[in-house]
Amino acid sequence: MSESQPPVEKEASALDETTYQRLFFKALRIRIVEEKIVQLYPSDKIQSPVHLSIGQEHHVVALVDHLKRDDALFCSYRSHAAYLAKGGDLKEMFAELYGKQSGMSKGKAGSMHLCSAKTTLFGASAIVGTVFPHALGVAYANKLRRNGLISVVISGEGATEEGVFHECLNFASLKKLPVLFLIENNGLAIHAGLQERQAYELEVLVGAYHIPYHRWEDGSDLEAVWSRSQQIIDSVRESGTPALLEVKTYRYYEHVGVGLDYDQGYRSLEEYEQWRSKDPLVLNQELVQKFRPDIEKEIDQAVEFAESSHTPPEEELFTDVY
Ligand SMILES: Cc1ncc(C[n+]2csc(CCOP(=O)(O)OP(=O)(O)O)c2C)c(N)n1
């Protein structure tokens, strides 16, 4: 773990066994849900492209665990992990992926746009970088309402190349908004590595806007991410000002779809094996076996719900669409 200025002053809390198992369960649930998607996808029952978070679940559950129910969450098209970590309903999620009326957006949003007001996952988008200003808008409203709530926006490091990201850093800092940017650095934007894309150091860029920058080298370290993200979230909430956390992580599957694409030449199988060799969801088979049956049962029920739900009727085609 490496971290740069400014330090967060509070002591990091240690993770007790009960909390560890809760986080492990949540991360494993996301993984097994997505493995089910891998299995179902060739049937074409899932009606939208899917961007899997397998390999990138840990830091999401560890950080989201500290959010209050009404804190607002935003994320990219790689949205299943954020939705489930925030407490999203699994039946509604599968129905949404199937394009069914019982989905949380009546089947019109699909995997890339999971959005659920009751889960306070206020938005996910296929267009890279577009959720940053949305997170700022809610943070600004929370600031004016003085309600102590914060916004968290999760995006890949590729999104930091968008002009809108730079504008949002400026606005968040200028207006002192309670927003946390969580940047998932998996080193890839589709097939392009960092060196082909970025002429800046994120830490330096963020520092130019006087926003505190924090970094973890290993997003799969549940304990470290959990304890330090608690400090960062407390600090954003108490100060009412922005911060950015960059987490190194690794996506196991292809950018979009359900294949393992290590034969494509843009990354190596060794890299994948290195990340898997420290992945708690791979290493701790005792906990995997303990939790798997309940998770699989819940997934089967959710899939059954999606399959038995009806598709939206034709007269619904243009409702809820702006
Ligand atoms: C504005 C915009 N430009 C380009 C694209 C095409 N595109 C889709 S995903 C992606 C890569 C984004 O990478 P990153 O932000 O690191 O997220 P990751 O997929 O690694 O989670 C690109 C360029 C897009 N969807 N929107």
The ligand as an ORCA input file, in Angstrom:
! r2SCAN-3c Opt
* xyz 1 1
  C     -17.024      9.433    -24.116
  C     -16.656      8.027    -24.525
  N     -15.527      7.819    -25.227
  C     -15.173      6.565    -25.580
  C     -15.981      5.503    -25.254
  C     -15.571      4.086    -25.657
  N     -15.119      3.367    -24.452
  C     -15.930      2.533    -23.795
  S     -15.209      1.883    -22.460
  C     -13.765      2.678    -22.740
  C     -12.581      2.476    -21.833
  C     -12.744      3.102    -20.494
  O     -11.734      2.630    -19.633
  P     -11.742      2.905    -18.121
  O     -12.360      4.238    -17.830
  O     -10.377      2.695    -17.585
  O     -12.758      1.832    -17.514
  P     -12.728      0.242    -17.492
  O     -13.446     -0.216    -18.713
  O     -11.303     -0.187    -17.440
  O     -13.484     -0.123    -16.258
  C     -13.863      3.468    -23.877
  C     -12.775      4.311    -24.407
  C     -17.170      5.765    -24.546
  N     -18.016      4.788    -24.190
  N     -17.485      7.015    -24.163
*
